[in-house]
Amino acid sequence: MALPTKVRVRTRRRVEPVFYAMLLPTVLLFTLAITLPAVMGITLSFTNSVGFGEFEFIGLTNYVAIFSDPEILQAYLFTLGFAVVAVVVVNAIAFLLAMALTAKIRAKVGLRAVFVLPMVISSLVIAYVFNYLFSNSLPAVASAVGFGPLQESVLANPDLAWLAVVAVTAWQSIPATLLIYIAGVLSIPSDVYEAAALDGASAGRQLFAITVPLTAGYILINVIISFKNFMNAYDVIVGLTDGGPGTATTSVAMSIFKGFTNGDYSYQMANATIFFLIAIVIALLQLRTTRGKATL
């Protein structure tokens, strides 16, 4: 006699119409504000459009021209190099500050508030203030003490201007990164450090054997977020150097925006399309590299 077998019936859960009603406005707005303009922009990148009026399809002409344009290539090199250096500087300083601000020191709550203040100030305001400092205050102080290298504005030096951009970007970006690291460090049970101390582990040993591994998820999040933000660098550079001297600190975002206002609409749409594809590739590589290696 054959034993009866259980038949698994898959039931489809009914979705309430109210959920569709709540989702529809969001989808509609996203389509109109993001998807549709993106599709239109990619389409116009294959034309000679100046942003209005009639245009003709010219195929891959804009894309071919971009790969032989030294200013565009310089913008990509600067943006990538700036993003890599800024990620390292911001995360290293923020992590060390997080360690200090979670240690047993006095007034650490007040110090946390002080370090977070740059988050609430506009990027353009910060850039203009530092522009004045680099162009006037710092050269005046350097002249008074006889320090030759800084008697002229670093913003006017093609070899040093990018360092000023990194410094100002770090000053503004460290607070948000710091908050995430503080949360990561505070999530580590104190018992772990006490056990390590009883075993004779030094402070340096505890840092690299306990703190860094147990905050790896927070480190990965900060690296990914900060790299994405720095690749889109625009406002700080505009207020600080406006892409100068020459094109030494012109980012990809700046070159795209300036092209829109100078009549190179379709050309810069091709540039924006390439930049968009590069951003997708970088995001996929980051996800592939970090997937399953660390969790919060």
C-alpha positions as a printed Julia matrix, in Angstrom:
296×3 Matrix{Float64}:
  0.0    0.0     0.0
  1.49   3.28   -1.09
  1.9    5.93    1.55
  0.08   9.18    0.9
  2.33  12.06   -0.06
  1.87  15.57    1.14
  1.03  18.02   -1.56
  2.44  21.44   -0.9
  0.12  24.11   -2.15
  1.74  27.46   -2.74
 -0.59  30.27   -1.95
  0.02  33.73   -3.22
 -0.44  36.38   -0.6
 -2.87  39.05   -1.64
 -1.5   42.58   -1.67
 -3.83  45.22   -0.39
 -4.69  47.94   -2.97
 -3.68  50.62   -0.47
 -0.04  49.58   -0.84
 -0.18  50.15   -4.59
 -1.85  53.49   -3.98
  0.99  54.54   -1.68
  3.68  53.21   -4.02
  2.35  54.74   -7.22
  3.17  58.43   -6.43
  6.75  57.51   -5.52
  7.25  55.47   -8.68
  5.7   58.23  -10.77
  7.87  60.96   -9.26
 11.01  58.83   -9.58
 10.21  58.12  -13.2
  9.54  61.75  -14.08
 12.45  63.2   -12.08
 15.14  60.52  -12.55
 14.43  57.8   -15.08
 12.92  59.88  -17.88
 15.59  62.65  -17.8
 18.31  59.99  -17.72
 16.92  58.22  -20.77
 16.51  61.54  -22.6
 20.06  62.56  -21.7
 21.56  59.29  -22.9
 19.61  59.63  -26.14
 20.79  63.21  -26.69
 24.41  62.14  -26.14
 24.24  60.61  -29.62
 23.21  63.93  -31.17
 24.63  67.41  -31.71
 22.0   69.05  -29.5
 22.86  72.24  -27.62
 20.03  71.68  -25.17
 17.24  73.21  -27.19
 16.07  73.51  -30.77
 16.69  71.07  -33.58
 19.4   68.43  -33.55
 20.77  65.57  -35.63
 21.95  62.13  -34.65
 25.73  61.84  -35.03
 26.3   58.37  -33.57
 29.38  57.85  -31.39
 31.11  61.07  -32.41
 30.81  62.64  -28.93
 32.12  59.51  -27.23
 35.1   59.23  -29.56
 35.94  62.9   -28.99
 35.85  62.49  -25.21
 38.56  59.82  -25.2
 40.89  62.21  -27.06
 40.03  65.32  -25.01
 42.94  66.1   -22.64
 40.79  68.29  -20.36
 38.21  65.53  -19.86
 40.91  62.93  -19.23
 42.59  65.3   -16.75
 39.25  65.71  -14.95
 38.87  61.94  -14.6
 42.44  61.52  -13.35
 42.01  64.3   -10.8
 38.62  63.03   -9.61
 39.83  59.44   -9.14
 43.07  60.47   -7.44
 41.32  62.99   -5.23
 38.67  60.44   -4.21
 41.24  57.79   -3.28
 43.4   60.19   -1.22
 40.39  61.79    0.47
 38.94  58.37    1.41
 42.21  57.35    3.08
 42.68  60.68    4.91
 39.08  61.02    6.08
 38.7   57.44    7.3
 42.1   57.3     9.0
 41.55  60.55   10.92
 37.92  59.76   11.74
 38.81  56.31   13.06
 41.57  57.69   15.3
 39.25  60.41   16.59
 36.57  57.8    17.3
 39.06  55.84   19.37
 39.99  58.97   21.31
 36.41  60.16   21.83
 35.29  56.78   23.17
 38.2   56.47   25.59
 38.07  57.39   29.25
 38.72  61.11   28.85
 37.02  64.14   30.35
 34.43  66.16   28.43
 34.29  63.59   25.65
 30.58  64.34   25.05
 31.35  68.0    24.54
 34.27  67.19   22.26
 32.03  64.99   20.12
 29.66  67.91   19.66
 32.55  70.19   18.62
 33.85  67.73   16.05
 30.38  67.28   14.56
 29.79  71.02   14.0
 31.2   71.11   10.41
 28.3   68.85    9.35
 25.77  71.65    9.79
 27.66  74.27    7.77
 27.06  74.69    4.04
 29.8   73.33    1.79
 30.02  76.58   -0.16
 30.34  78.62    3.04
 33.15  76.36    4.22
 34.89  76.61    0.85
 34.68  80.41    0.73
 36.01  80.74    4.29
 38.97  78.48    3.56
 39.53  80.29    0.25
 40.08  83.49    2.24
 42.33  81.7     4.73
 44.5   80.11    2.02
 44.64  83.26   -0.09
 45.12  85.91    2.64
 45.6   84.74    6.22
 48.02  81.87    5.61
 50.34  83.85    3.25
 50.35  86.74    5.75
 51.38  84.45    8.61
 53.99  82.72    6.42
 55.46  86.1     5.42
 55.59  87.2     9.05
 57.58  84.13   10.12
 59.63  84.0     6.91
 58.32  80.67    5.65
 58.79  81.0     1.9
 56.74  78.07    0.47
 53.46  79.42    1.88
 53.97  83.14    1.25
 51.87  82.74   -1.88
 48.42  81.17   -1.96
 48.52  77.4    -2.38
 45.33  77.76   -4.42
 47.36  79.47   -7.15
 49.88  76.62   -7.32
 48.84  73.82   -9.73
 50.95  71.32   -7.77
 49.53  72.19   -4.33
 45.94  73.26   -4.96
 44.65  69.69   -4.83
 46.08  69.32   -1.3
 43.97  72.28   -0.19
 40.89  70.66   -1.75
 41.6   67.41    0.1
 42.16  69.26    3.39
 38.89  71.22    3.2
 36.93  68.17    2.05
 38.34  66.15    4.94
 37.48  68.9     7.44
 33.87  68.81    6.3
 33.53  65.03    5.79
 35.19  63.71    8.93
 32.24  64.39   11.31
 29.74  62.13    9.5
 32.36  59.41    9.19
 33.29  59.91   12.84
 29.74  59.29   14.04
 29.61  55.91   12.3
 32.97  54.9    13.77
 31.9   55.98   17.26
 28.83  53.76   16.93
 31.05  50.9    15.79
 33.55  51.25   18.63
 30.8   51.58   21.25
 29.17  48.37   19.96
 32.2   46.32   21.05
 31.58  44.73   24.49
 33.97  45.99   27.16
 34.45  42.4    28.34
 36.49  41.7    25.21
 39.02  44.41   26.08
 39.12  43.33   29.72
 39.9   39.75   28.72
 42.6   40.92   26.32
 44.16  43.11   29.03
 44.23  40.17   31.43
 46.06  38.17   28.77
 48.67  40.93   28.58
 47.65  42.43   25.21
 49.02  45.93   24.67
 46.9   48.84   23.44
 48.29  48.43   19.93
 47.59  44.72   19.96
 44.0   45.34   21.1
 43.55  47.9    18.32
 44.57  45.58   15.48
 43.28  42.3    16.97
 39.98  43.48   18.42
 38.86  46.97   17.41
 39.66  46.87   13.69
 38.21  43.37   13.03
 35.04  44.03   15.05
 34.42  47.36   13.3
 35.22  46.06    9.81
 31.59  46.42    8.74
 31.57  50.09    9.74
 34.86  50.67    7.94
 33.48  49.16    4.73
 30.35  51.31    4.93
 32.38  54.48    5.44
 34.78  53.66    2.61
 31.96  52.96    0.14
 29.91  56.03    1.11
 32.84  58.43    1.19
 34.28  57.19   -2.11
 30.9   57.67   -3.79
 30.58  61.19   -2.37
 34.12  62.22   -3.33
 33.7   60.97   -6.89
 30.85  63.5    -7.17
 32.93  66.36   -5.74
 31.64  69.72   -6.87
 30.58  72.43   -4.39
 33.76  72.54   -2.27
 35.91  72.74   -5.39
 33.73  75.5    -6.89
 34.0   77.67   -3.78
 37.68  76.94   -3.19
 39.42  76.91   -6.59
 36.65  76.95   -9.23
 38.58  74.16  -10.93
 41.83  76.14  -11.12
 44.52  77.06  -11.44
 43.79  76.32  -15.05
 42.08  72.92  -14.96
 44.28  71.42  -12.23
 41.39  70.8    -9.81
 38.5   70.42  -12.24
 36.41  67.4   -11.31
 34.25  65.39  -13.71
 31.08  66.87  -12.19
 32.44  70.38  -12.78
 33.39  69.66  -16.39
 29.91  68.28  -17.06
 28.1   71.24  -15.5
 30.3   73.83  -17.21
 29.71  72.1   -20.54
 25.96  72.38  -20.06
 26.23  76.16  -19.71
 28.76  76.6   -22.54
 26.7   75.02  -25.3
 28.35  71.56  -25.21
 25.16  69.91  -24.04
 25.25  66.67  -26.02
 29.02  66.38  -25.61
 28.77  66.62  -21.84
 25.77  64.29  -21.81
 28.07  61.7   -23.35
 30.59  62.54  -20.63
 27.87  62.13  -17.98
 26.85  58.78  -19.46
 30.42  57.5   -19.3
 30.75  58.75  -15.72
 27.48  57.03  -14.82
 28.72  53.72  -16.24
 32.02  54.05  -14.38
 30.12  54.7   -11.14
 28.04  51.55  -11.7
 31.16  49.45  -12.34
 32.85  50.79   -9.2
 29.72  50.11   -7.13
 29.48  46.54   -8.43
 33.17  45.93   -7.71
 32.74  47.27   -4.18
 29.73  45.04   -3.57
 31.52  42.02   -4.97
 34.6   42.7    -2.86
 32.78  43.35    0.4
 29.89  40.87    0.13
 29.9   38.48    3.05
 33.24  39.68    4.44
 31.87  41.79    7.24
 28.54  42.43    8.86
 27.42  45.01   11.36
